[in-house]
Amino acid sequence: MDDVLNYHTTPVEAGQIAQAAGVKALVYHHIVPPLPNTGLEPLFLQGVSQVYGGALRIGTDGDWISMPAGSTAVNMASRL
């Protein structure tokens, strides 16, 4: 686990990249190490709202994300 930061982006770094790119929705996935419960999500996302202003969520199995053709909408829903 010591080398994880060499090839993974922190939540804040991903937020900065998304903001600079004009991304409307940011979904975090492949979290290393995985969060053992949803109670840790606020800690994981700490600082992201200061650098990114779009829709934000931590992806879970069963999530459905659609971007309708001819629209700027991003629809995010969970099947769980």
N, C-alpha and C positions, 0 to 999 in steps of 0.2 A: 504493500500500500504506500510505501514511501515515495514511489515514483509517479503516483497518480497525477499530481499537479503538472508533471512534465507534458502530459498529453490530454488533459481534460481542462475545460473552461470552468471557472467559478460561476456561481449564479449571477453575481454582480457583473462580471466580465461579459457573460452572455446577454444580460440586460443592456449593457452599454453598446454592444455590437448591434443588437436588435433596434435600439433607439436610433443609432447612426444610420442604419439601413432603412428606417421608416417602416419597420415591421409593425403590423396591427395586432398580432397575437403571438405570444411566446409560450411554448409548451416545453417544459423540462422533462427529459426522459434519460434513461441510462445513467441514473444517479449512482455515483460510486463514492463511498460505500452506500448501499441502499438504506433508505430511511426505514427504521424498524416499525414506525407507526406514524399516523397522520398528525399526531400532536407535535412532531418535530418540524413540520413543514414551515411554520412561521420563522423558526430559527434558521432553517436552510435558506429561506428567501429574504432574510434580513439584509436591508440595504438596496434591494432591487428596485423598490418603488421610488427611490431617490434618483435612479438613473434611467428608468424605463417607465413610460406612461401608458402603454397599451394593455390589452387583456393578457392575463397571466394565469397559468395553472401548472400543476405538476401532473404529468400524464400518468394514467393508470391503464391496465389491461381493459379493453372494451371501450375506450374513448373513441368518439367519432368526430372527426374534424372535416368540415366541408367548406369549400370556397366556390359558391355558385358562379357559373360562367356569366360574364357580362355584369358582374357586381363587384363591389369592393368589400362585401360582407365576409366575415369569417364566423362560421357557426361551430361552436364547440359543445358537445354533449357527452355524457357518460351513460353507458348502457347499464351500469351497476346501480 
